[in-house]
């Protein structure tokens, strides 16, 4: 662990392996998914606010 941290500090382009989560998404797919969620939340928020006023 210590050697790999040292290598990463010495070389900013050092990435031993790409970390994938449970859904096996790369960075681009993960960014699109989170951005889509945020846009959907911003669009739906006024709709739910108007429904809550009734």
C-alpha distance matrix in Angstrom:
0.0 3.8 5.5 5.3 6.3 8.6 10.0 10.7 12.5 14.4 15.5 16.6 17.4 14.0 13.3 11.8 14.0 16.4 15.8 19.1 20.3 22.9 25.6 23.9 25.0 23.9 23.9 27.6 28.7 26.7 28.4 31.8 31.5 30.7 33.3 35.9 35.3 35.8 39.0 40.3 39.8 41.6 44.4 44.8 44.7 48.3 49.6 48.3 49.5 52.9 53.0 51.9 54.9 57.4
3.8 0.0 3.8 5.5 5.2 6.1 8.7 9.9 10.6 12.4 14.3 15.8 17.3 14.2 14.5 13.6 16.3 18.8 18.5 22.0 23.3 26.1 28.7 26.9 27.7 26.2 25.8 29.4 30.9 28.9 30.1 33.7 33.6 32.5 35.0 37.8 37.2 37.5 40.6 42.2 41.5 43.1 46.1 46.6 46.3 49.8 51.3 50.1 51.0 54.6 54.8 53.7 56.5 59.2
5.5 3.8 0.0 3.8 5.4 5.0 6.1 8.6 9.8 10.5 12.2 14.3 15.4 12.1 12.9 11.8 15.1 17.9 18.4 22.0 23.9 26.9 29.1 26.9 27.6 25.9 25.5 29.0 30.7 29.1 30.4 33.8 34.1 33.3 35.6 38.4 38.2 38.5 41.4 43.1 42.8 44.3 47.1 47.9 47.8 51.3 52.7 51.7 52.8 56.2 56.5 55.6 58.5 61.1
5.3 5.5 3.8 0.0 3.8 5.4 5.0 6.2 8.6 9.9 10.5 12.0 12.6 9.1 9.3 8.3 11.5 14.2 14.8 18.4 20.5 23.6 25.6 23.3 23.9 22.1 21.8 25.3 26.9 25.4 26.7 30.1 30.4 29.8 32.0 34.7 34.7 35.1 37.9 39.6 39.4 40.9 43.7 44.5 44.6 48.0 49.4 48.5 49.7 53.0 53.3 52.6 55.5 58.0
6.3 5.2 5.4 3.8 0.0 3.8 5.5 5.1 6.3 8.7 10.0 10.9 12.5 9.8 10.3 10.6 13.4 15.3 15.4 19.1 20.8 24.1 26.1 24.2 24.4 22.5 21.6 25.1 26.9 25.0 25.9 29.5 29.8 28.7 30.8 33.8 33.5 33.6 36.5 38.4 37.9 39.3 42.2 43.1 42.8 46.2 47.9 46.9 47.8 51.3 51.7 50.8 53.5 56.2
8.6 6.1 5.0 5.4 3.8 0.0 3.8 5.4 5.1 6.3 8.7 10.6 12.6 10.2 11.9 12.4 15.7 17.9 18.6 22.3 24.3 27.6 29.5 27.3 27.4 25.2 24.2 27.5 29.6 27.9 28.6 32.2 32.8 31.7 33.6 36.6 36.6 36.5 39.3 41.4 40.9 42.1 45.0 46.1 45.8 49.1 50.9 50.0 50.8 54.3 54.9 53.9 56.6 59.4
10.0 8.7 6.1 5.0 5.5 3.8 0.0 3.8 5.4 5.1 6.1 8.6 9.7 7.0 9.2 9.7 13.3 15.8 17.1 20.9 23.3 26.7 28.3 25.7 25.7 23.2 22.4 25.6 27.8 26.6 27.3 30.7 31.6 30.9 32.6 35.6 35.9 36.0 38.5 40.6 40.5 41.7 44.4 45.7 45.7 48.9 50.6 49.9 50.9 54.3 54.8 54.2 56.9 59.6
10.7 9.9 8.6 6.2 5.1 5.4 3.8 0.0 3.8 5.5 5.3 5.9 7.6 5.4 7.2 8.9 11.9 13.6 14.8 18.5 20.9 24.4 25.8 23.4 23.0 20.4 19.2 22.4 24.7 23.3 23.8 27.3 28.2 27.3 29.0 32.0 32.4 32.3 34.9 37.0 36.9 38.0 40.7 42.0 42.0 45.2 46.9 46.3 47.3 50.6 51.3 50.6 53.3 56.0
12.5 10.6 9.8 8.6 6.3 5.1 5.4 3.8 0.0 3.8 5.6 6.4 9.4 8.4 10.7 12.7 15.6 17.0 18.0 21.6 23.7 27.3 28.7 26.5 25.9 23.3 21.6 24.6 27.2 25.5 25.6 29.2 30.2 28.9 30.4 33.7 33.9 33.4 36.0 38.4 38.0 38.8 41.8 43.2 42.8 45.9 47.9 47.3 48.0 51.3 52.2 51.4 53.9 56.8
14.4 12.4 10.5 9.9 8.7 6.3 5.1 5.5 3.8 0.0 3.8 6.5 9.1 8.4 11.6 13.4 16.7 18.5 20.1 23.8 26.2 29.8 31.0 28.5 27.8 25.0 23.5 26.3 29.0 27.8 27.8 31.3 32.6 31.6 32.8 36.1 36.6 36.2 38.5 41.0 40.9 41.6 44.4 46.0 45.8 48.8 50.8 50.3 51.1 54.3 55.3 54.6 57.1 60.0
15.5 14.3 12.2 10.5 10.0 8.7 6.1 5.3 5.6 3.8 0.0 3.8 5.4 5.4 9.0 11.3 14.4 16.0 18.0 21.6 24.4 28.0 28.8 26.1 25.2 22.1 20.7 23.3 26.2 25.3 25.3 28.6 30.1 29.4 30.5 33.6 34.5 34.2 36.4 38.9 39.0 39.7 42.4 44.0 44.1 47.1 48.9 48.7 49.6 52.8 53.7 53.3 55.8 58.6
16.6 15.8 14.3 12.0 10.9 10.6 8.6 5.9 6.4 6.5 3.8 0.0 3.8 5.5 8.2 11.5 13.8 14.5 16.3 19.7 22.3 26.0 26.6 24.0 22.8 19.6 17.7 20.2 23.2 22.2 21.9 25.2 26.9 26.0 26.9 30.1 31.0 30.6 32.7 35.3 35.5 36.0 38.7 40.4 40.5 43.4 45.3 45.2 46.0 49.1 50.1 49.8 52.2 55.0
17.4 17.3 15.4 12.6 12.5 12.6 9.7 7.6 9.4 9.1 5.4 3.8 0.0 3.8 6.3 9.6 11.5 12.2 14.8 18.0 21.0 24.7 24.9 22.0 20.8 17.4 16.0 18.3 21.3 20.9 20.8 23.9 25.7 25.3 26.2 29.2 30.4 30.3 32.2 34.7 35.2 35.9 38.3 40.1 40.5 43.5 45.1 45.1 46.2 49.2 50.1 50.0 52.5 55.2
14.0 14.2 12.1 9.1 9.8 10.2 7.0 5.4 8.4 8.4 5.4 5.5 3.8 0.0 3.8 6.3 9.1 10.8 13.2 16.7 19.7 23.2 24.0 21.0 20.4 17.5 16.7 19.4 22.0 21.3 21.9 25.0 26.3 26.1 27.5 30.3 31.1 31.4 33.6 35.7 36.2 37.2 39.6 41.1 41.6 44.7 46.2 45.9 47.2 50.3 50.9 50.7 53.4 55.9
13.3 14.5 12.9 9.3 10.3 11.9 9.2 7.2 10.7 11.6 9.0 8.2 6.3 3.8 0.0 3.8 5.6 7.1 9.4 12.9 16.0 19.5 20.3 17.3 17.0 14.3 13.9 16.9 19.1 18.4 19.4 22.5 23.5 23.4 25.1 27.7 28.4 29.0 31.3 33.2 33.7 35.0 37.3 38.6 39.2 42.5 43.7 43.3 44.8 47.9 48.3 48.1 51.0 53.4
11.8 13.6 11.8 8.3 10.6 12.4 9.7 8.9 12.7 13.4 11.3 11.5 9.6 6.3 3.8 0.0 3.8 7.1 9.3 12.7 15.8 18.9 20.1 17.0 17.5 15.3 15.8 19.0 20.5 19.9 21.5 24.4 25.0 25.3 27.4 29.6 30.2 31.2 33.5 35.1 35.6 37.3 39.5 40.5 41.2 44.6 45.6 45.1 46.7 49.8 50.0 49.8 52.8 55.1
14.0 16.3 15.1 11.5 13.4 15.7 13.3 11.9 15.6 16.7 14.4 13.8 11.5 9.1 5.6 3.8 0.0 3.8 6.2 9.2 12.6 15.6 16.5 13.3 14.0 12.0 13.1 16.3 17.4 17.0 19.0 21.6 22.0 22.6 24.9 26.8 27.4 28.7 31.0 32.3 33.0 34.9 36.9 37.8 38.7 42.1 42.9 42.4 44.3 47.3 47.3 47.2 50.3 52.5
16.4 18.8 17.9 14.2 15.3 17.9 15.8 13.6 17.0 18.5 16.0 14.5 12.2 10.8 7.1 7.1 3.8 0.0 3.8 6.3 9.9 13.1 13.5 10.3 10.4 8.3 9.4 12.6 13.7 13.2 15.3 17.9 18.3 18.9 21.2 23.1 23.7 25.1 27.3 28.6 29.4 31.2 33.2 34.1 35.1 38.5 39.3 38.8 40.7 43.7 43.7 43.8 46.9 49.0
15.8 18.5 18.4 14.8 15.4 18.6 17.1 14.8 18.0 20.1 18.0 16.3 14.8 13.2 9.4 9.3 6.2 3.8 0.0 3.8 6.7 10.1 11.2 8.7 9.3 8.4 9.4 13.0 13.3 12.0 14.5 17.2 16.9 17.3 20.0 21.8 21.9 23.3 25.9 26.9 27.4 29.5 31.6 32.2 33.0 36.6 37.3 36.5 38.4 41.5 41.4 41.2 44.4 46.5
19.1 22.0 22.0 18.4 19.1 22.3 20.9 18.5 21.6 23.8 21.6 19.7 18.0 16.7 12.9 12.7 9.2 6.3 3.8 0.0 3.8 6.8 7.5 5.1 6.2 6.7 8.7 11.9 11.1 10.0 13.2 15.3 14.4 15.4 18.3 19.6 19.6 21.6 24.0 24.6 25.3 27.7 29.5 29.8 31.0 34.5 34.9 34.2 36.4 39.3 38.9 39.0 42.3 44.1
20.3 23.3 23.9 20.5 20.8 24.3 23.3 20.9 23.7 26.2 24.4 22.3 21.0 19.7 16.0 15.8 12.6 9.9 6.7 3.8 0.0 3.8 5.5 5.4 6.9 8.8 10.4 13.3 11.7 9.8 13.3 15.2 13.5 14.1 17.5 18.5 17.8 20.0 22.7 22.8 23.2 26.0 27.8 27.7 28.8 32.4 32.7 31.6 33.9 36.8 36.3 36.1 39.5 41.3
22.9 26.1 26.9 23.6 24.1 27.6 26.7 24.4 27.3 29.8 28.0 26.0 24.7 23.2 19.5 18.9 15.6 13.1 10.1 6.8 3.8 0.0 3.8 5.7 8.2 11.1 13.2 15.5 13.2 11.6 15.2 16.5 14.1 15.2 18.7 18.9 18.0 20.7 23.3 22.8 23.3 26.3 27.8 27.3 28.6 32.3 32.1 30.9 33.4 36.2 35.3 35.3 38.8 40.3
25.6 28.7 29.1 25.6 26.1 29.5 28.3 25.8 28.7 31.0 28.8 26.6 24.9 24.0 20.3 20.1 16.5 13.5 11.2 7.5 5.5 3.8 0.0 3.8 5.6 9.2 11.7 13.1 10.3 9.4 13.2 13.7 11.5 13.3 16.6 16.4 16.0 18.9 21.0 20.5 21.5 24.6 25.7 25.4 27.1 30.6 30.3 29.4 32.1 34.7 33.9 34.2 37.7 39.1
23.9 26.9 26.9 23.3 24.2 27.3 25.7 23.4 26.5 28.5 26.1 24.0 22.0 21.0 17.3 17.0 13.3 10.3 8.7 5.1 5.4 5.7 3.8 0.0 3.8 6.6 9.8 11.6 9.4 9.3 13.0 13.9 12.6 14.6 17.5 17.7 18.0 20.6 22.6 22.6 23.8 26.5 27.7 27.9 29.6 33.0 32.9 32.3 34.9 37.5 36.9 37.3 40.7 42.2
25.0 27.7 27.6 23.9 24.4 27.4 25.7 23.0 25.9 27.8 25.2 22.8 20.8 20.4 17.0 17.5 14.0 10.4 9.3 6.2 6.9 8.2 5.6 3.8 0.0 3.8 6.6 7.9 5.6 5.8 9.4 10.2 9.4 11.6 14.1 14.6 15.3 17.7 19.5 19.9 21.3 23.7 24.9 25.4 27.1 30.5 30.6 30.3 32.8 35.3 35.0 35.6 38.8 40.4
23.9 26.2 25.9 22.1 22.5 25.2 23.2 20.4 23.3 25.0 22.1 19.6 17.4 17.5 14.3 15.3 12.0 8.3 8.4 6.7 8.8 11.1 9.2 6.6 3.8 0.0 3.8 5.6 5.4 6.1 8.6 10.1 10.7 12.4 14.2 15.5 16.7 18.5 20.1 21.2 22.7 24.6 25.9 27.0 28.5 31.8 32.2 32.2 34.4 36.9 37.0 37.5 40.6 42.5
23.9 25.8 25.5 21.8 21.6 24.2 22.4 19.2 21.6 23.5 20.7 17.7 16.0 16.7 13.9 15.8 13.1 9.4 9.4 8.7 10.4 13.2 11.7 9.8 6.6 3.8 0.0 3.8 5.6 5.1 6.1 8.7 9.9 10.6 12.1 14.1 15.4 16.5 18.2 19.9 21.1 22.5 24.3 25.6 26.8 30.0 30.8 30.9 32.7 35.4 35.8 36.2 39.1 41.2
27.6 29.4 29.0 25.3 25.1 27.5 25.6 22.4 24.6 26.3 23.3 20.2 18.3 19.4 16.9 19.0 16.3 12.6 13.0 11.9 13.3 15.5 13.1 11.6 7.9 5.6 3.8 0.0 3.8 5.4 5.1 6.2 8.6 10.0 10.5 12.1 14.3 15.4 16.4 18.2 19.9 21.1 22.4 24.1 25.6 28.5 29.3 29.7 31.7 34.1 34.6 35.4 38.1 40.1
28.7 30.9 30.7 26.9 26.9 29.6 27.8 24.7 27.2 29.0 26.2 23.2 21.3 22.0 19.1 20.5 17.4 13.7 13.3 11.1 11.7 13.2 10.3 9.4 5.6 5.4 5.6 3.8 0.0 3.8 5.4 5.1 6.1 8.7 9.8 10.5 12.3 14.3 15.3 16.4 18.3 20.0 21.0 22.3 24.1 27.1 27.4 27.8 30.0 32.4 32.5 33.4 36.3 38.1
26.7 28.9 29.1 25.4 25.0 27.9 26.6 23.3 25.5 27.8 25.3 22.2 20.9 21.3 18.4 19.9 17.0 13.2 12.0 10.0 9.8 11.6 9.4 9.3 5.8 6.1 5.1 5.4 3.8 0.0 3.8 5.5 5.1 6.2 8.5 9.9 10.7 12.5 14.3 15.4 16.6 18.5 20.1 21.1 22.5 25.7 26.3 26.2 28.3 30.9 31.1 31.6 34.5 36.5
28.4 30.1 30.4 26.7 25.9 28.6 27.3 23.8 25.6 27.8 25.3 21.9 20.8 21.9 19.4 21.5 19.0 15.3 14.5 13.2 13.3 15.2 13.2 13.0 9.4 8.6 6.1 5.1 5.4 3.8 0.0 3.8 5.4 5.3 6.0 8.4 9.9 10.6 12.2 14.1 15.3 16.5 18.2 19.8 21.0 24.0 25.0 25.2 27.0 29.6 30.2 30.7 33.4 35.6
31.8 33.7 33.8 30.1 29.5 32.2 30.7 27.3 29.2 31.3 28.6 25.2 23.9 25.0 22.5 24.4 21.6 17.9 17.2 15.3 15.2 16.5 13.7 13.9 10.2 10.1 8.7 6.2 5.1 5.5 3.8 0.0 3.8 5.6 5.1 5.9 8.5 9.9 10.4 12.0 14.1 15.3 16.3 18.0 19.7 22.5 23.1 23.7 25.8 28.0 28.5 29.5 32.2 34.1
31.5 33.6 34.1 30.4 29.8 32.8 31.6 28.2 30.2 32.6 30.1 26.9 25.7 26.3 23.5 25.0 22.0 18.3 16.9 14.4 13.5 14.1 11.5 12.6 9.4 10.7 9.9 8.6 6.1 5.1 5.4 3.8 0.0 3.8 5.5 5.2 6.2 8.8 10.1 10.6 12.3 14.4 15.5 16.4 18.2 21.3 21.5 21.7 24.0 26.4 26.5 27.3 30.2 32.0
30.7 32.5 33.3 29.8 28.7 31.7 30.9 27.3 28.9 31.6 29.4 26.0 25.3 26.1 23.4 25.3 22.6 18.9 17.3 15.4 14.1 15.2 13.3 14.6 11.6 12.4 10.6 10.0 8.7 6.2 5.3 5.6 3.8 0.0 3.8 5.5 5.1 6.3 8.7 9.9 10.5 12.4 14.3 15.3 16.3 19.6 20.4 20.3 22.2 24.9 25.3 25.7 28.5 30.6
33.3 35.0 35.6 32.0 30.8 33.6 32.6 29.0 30.4 32.8 30.5 26.9 26.2 27.5 25.1 27.4 24.9 21.2 20.0 18.3 17.5 18.7 16.6 17.5 14.1 14.2 12.1 10.5 9.8 8.5 6.0 5.1 5.5 3.8 0.0 3.8 5.4 5.1 6.2 8.5 9.8 10.6 12.3 14.1 15.3 18.1 19.2 19.7 21.4 23.8 24.6 25.4 27.8 30.1
35.9 37.8 38.4 34.7 33.8 36.6 35.6 32.0 33.7 36.1 33.6 30.1 29.2 30.3 27.7 29.6 26.8 23.1 21.8 19.6 18.5 18.9 16.4 17.7 14.6 15.5 14.1 12.1 10.5 9.9 8.4 5.9 5.2 5.5 3.8 0.0 3.8 5.5 5.2 6.1 8.5 9.9 10.6 12.0 14.1 16.8 17.2 17.9 20.0 22.1 22.6 23.8 26.4 28.2
35.3 37.2 38.2 34.7 33.5 36.6 35.9 32.4 33.9 36.6 34.5 31.0 30.4 31.1 28.4 30.2 27.4 23.7 21.9 19.6 17.8 18.0 16.0 18.0 15.3 16.7 15.4 14.3 12.3 10.7 9.9 8.5 6.2 5.1 5.4 3.8 0.0 3.8 5.5 5.1 6.1 8.7 9.9 10.4 11.9 15.2 15.6 15.6 17.8 20.2 20.5 21.2 24.0 25.9
35.8 37.5 38.5 35.1 33.6 36.5 36.0 32.3 33.4 36.2 34.2 30.6 30.3 31.4 29.0 31.2 28.7 25.1 23.3 21.6 20.0 20.7 18.9 20.6 17.7 18.5 16.5 15.4 14.3 12.5 10.6 9.9 8.8 6.3 5.1 5.5 3.8 0.0 3.8 5.4 5.0 6.2 8.6 9.8 10.4 13.5 14.8 15.0 16.4 19.1 19.9 20.4 22.9 25.2
39.0 40.6 41.4 37.9 36.5 39.3 38.5 34.9 36.0 38.5 36.4 32.7 32.2 33.6 31.3 33.5 31.0 27.3 25.9 24.0 22.7 23.3 21.0 22.6 19.5 20.1 18.2 16.4 15.3 14.3 12.2 10.4 10.1 8.7 6.2 5.2 5.5 3.8 0.0 3.8 5.4 5.1 6.2 8.5 9.9 12.3 13.3 14.5 16.0 18.0 19.2 20.3 22.4 24.6
40.3 42.2 43.1 39.6 38.4 41.4 40.6 37.0 38.4 41.0 38.9 35.3 34.7 35.7 33.2 35.1 32.3 28.6 26.9 24.6 22.8 22.8 20.5 22.6 19.9 21.2 19.9 18.2 16.4 15.4 14.1 12.0 10.6 9.9 8.5 6.1 5.1 5.4 3.8 0.0 3.8 5.5 5.1 6.0 8.4 11.0 11.1 12.0 14.2 16.1 16.6 17.9 20.5 22.2
39.8 41.5 42.8 39.4 37.9 40.9 40.5 36.9 38.0 40.9 39.0 35.5 35.2 36.2 33.7 35.6 33.0 29.4 27.4 25.3 23.2 23.3 21.5 23.8 21.3 22.7 21.1 19.9 18.3 16.6 15.3 14.1 12.3 10.5 9.8 8.5 6.1 5.0 5.4 3.8 0.0 3.8 5.5 5.2 5.9 9.3 10.1 10.0 11.8 14.4 15.0 15.6 18.2 20.3
41.6 43.1 44.3 40.9 39.3 42.1 41.7 38.0 38.8 41.6 39.7 36.0 35.9 37.2 35.0 37.3 34.9 31.2 29.5 27.7 26.0 26.3 24.6 26.5 23.7 24.6 22.5 21.1 20.0 18.5 16.5 15.3 14.4 12.4 10.6 9.9 8.7 6.2 5.1 5.5 3.8 0.0 3.8 5.6 5.3 7.6 9.6 10.5 11.2 13.5 15.1 15.8 17.7 20.2
44.4 46.1 47.1 43.7 42.2 45.0 44.4 40.7 41.8 44.4 42.4 38.7 38.3 39.6 37.3 39.5 36.9 33.2 31.6 29.5 27.8 27.8 25.7 27.7 24.9 25.9 24.3 22.4 21.0 20.1 18.2 16.3 15.5 14.3 12.3 10.6 9.9 8.6 6.2 5.1 5.5 3.8 0.0 3.8 5.7 6.7 7.5 9.5 11.0 12.3 13.7 15.3 17.1 19.0
44.8 46.6 47.9 44.5 43.1 46.1 45.7 42.0 43.2 46.0 44.0 40.4 40.1 41.1 38.6 40.5 37.8 34.1 32.2 29.8 27.7 27.3 25.4 27.9 25.4 27.0 25.6 24.1 22.3 21.1 19.8 18.0 16.4 15.3 14.1 12.0 10.4 9.8 8.5 6.0 5.2 5.6 3.8 0.0 3.8 5.7 5.2 6.3 8.6 10.2 10.8 12.3 14.6 16.3
44.7 46.3 47.8 44.6 42.8 45.8 45.7 42.0 42.8 45.8 44.1 40.5 40.5 41.6 39.2 41.2 38.7 35.1 33.0 31.0 28.8 28.6 27.1 29.6 27.1 28.5 26.8 25.6 24.1 22.5 21.0 19.7 18.2 16.3 15.3 14.1 11.9 10.4 9.9 8.4 5.9 5.3 5.7 3.8 0.0 3.8 5.4 5.3 6.1 8.7 10.0 10.5 12.6 15.0
48.3 49.8 51.3 48.0 46.2 49.1 48.9 45.2 45.9 48.8 47.1 43.4 43.5 44.7 42.5 44.6 42.1 38.5 36.6 34.5 32.4 32.3 30.6 33.0 30.5 31.8 30.0 28.5 27.1 25.7 24.0 22.5 21.3 19.6 18.1 16.8 15.2 13.5 12.3 11.0 9.3 7.6 6.7 5.7 3.8 0.0 3.8 5.5 4.9 6.1 8.6 9.7 10.7 13.1
49.6 51.3 52.7 49.4 47.9 50.9 50.6 46.9 47.9 50.8 48.9 45.3 45.1 46.2 43.7 45.6 42.9 39.3 37.3 34.9 32.7 32.1 30.3 32.9 30.6 32.2 30.8 29.3 27.4 26.3 25.0 23.1 21.5 20.4 19.2 17.2 15.6 14.8 13.3 11.1 10.1 9.6 7.5 5.2 5.4 3.8 0.0 3.8 5.4 5.3 6.4 8.7 10.3 11.7
48.3 50.1 51.7 48.5 46.9 50.0 49.9 46.3 47.3 50.3 48.7 45.2 45.1 45.9 43.3 45.1 42.4 38.8 36.5 34.2 31.6 30.9 29.4 32.3 30.3 32.2 30.9 29.7 27.8 26.2 25.2 23.7 21.7 20.3 19.7 17.9 15.6 15.0 14.5 12.0 10.0 10.5 9.5 6.3 5.3 5.5 3.8 0.0 3.8 5.4 5.0 6.1 8.8 10.4
49.5 51.0 52.8 49.7 47.8 50.8 50.9 47.3 48.0 51.1 49.6 46.0 46.2 47.2 44.8 46.7 44.3 40.7 38.4 36.4 33.9 33.4 32.1 34.9 32.8 34.4 32.7 31.7 30.0 28.3 27.0 25.8 24.0 22.2 21.4 20.0 17.8 16.4 16.0 14.2 11.8 11.2 11.0 8.6 6.1 4.9 5.4 3.8 0.0 3.8 5.4 5.1 6.5 9.3
52.9 54.6 56.2 53.0 51.3 54.3 54.3 50.6 51.3 54.3 52.8 49.1 49.2 50.3 47.9 49.8 47.3 43.7 41.5 39.3 36.8 36.2 34.7 37.5 35.3 36.9 35.4 34.1 32.4 30.9 29.6 28.0 26.4 24.9 23.8 22.1 20.2 19.1 18.0 16.1 14.4 13.5 12.3 10.2 8.7 6.1 5.3 5.4 3.8 0.0 3.8 5.4 5.3 7.1
53.0 54.8 56.5 53.3 51.7 54.9 54.8 51.3 52.2 55.3 53.7 50.1 50.1 50.9 48.3 50.0 47.3 43.7 41.4 38.9 36.3 35.3 33.9 36.9 35.0 37.0 35.8 34.6 32.5 31.1 30.2 28.5 26.5 25.3 24.6 22.6 20.5 19.9 19.2 16.6 15.0 15.1 13.7 10.8 10.0 8.6 6.4 5.0 5.4 3.8 0.0 3.8 5.5 5.7
51.9 53.7 55.6 52.6 50.8 53.9 54.2 50.6 51.4 54.6 53.3 49.8 50.0 50.7 48.1 49.8 47.2 43.8 41.2 39.0 36.1 35.3 34.2 37.3 35.6 37.5 36.2 35.4 33.4 31.6 30.7 29.5 27.3 25.7 25.4 23.8 21.2 20.4 20.3 17.9 15.6 15.8 15.3 12.3 10.5 9.7 8.7 6.1 5.1 5.4 3.8 0.0 3.8 5.5
54.9 56.5 58.5 55.5 53.5 56.6 56.9 53.3 53.9 57.1 55.8 52.2 52.5 53.4 51.0 52.8 50.3 46.9 44.4 42.3 39.5 38.8 37.7 40.7 38.8 40.6 39.1 38.1 36.3 34.5 33.4 32.2 30.2 28.5 27.8 26.4 24.0 22.9 22.4 20.5 18.2 17.7 17.1 14.6 12.6 10.7 10.3 8.8 6.5 5.3 5.5 3.8 0.0 3.8
57.4 59.2 61.1 58.0 56.2 59.4 59.6 56.0 56.8 60.0 58.6 55.0 55.2 55.9 53.4 55.1 52.5 49.0 46.5 44.1 41.3 40.3 39.1 42.2 40.4 42.5 41.2 40.1 38.1 36.5 35.6 34.1 32.0 30.6 30.1 28.2 25.9 25.2 24.6 22.2 20.3 20.2 19.0 16.3 15.0 13.1 11.7 10.4 9.3 7.1 5.7 5.5 3.8 0.0
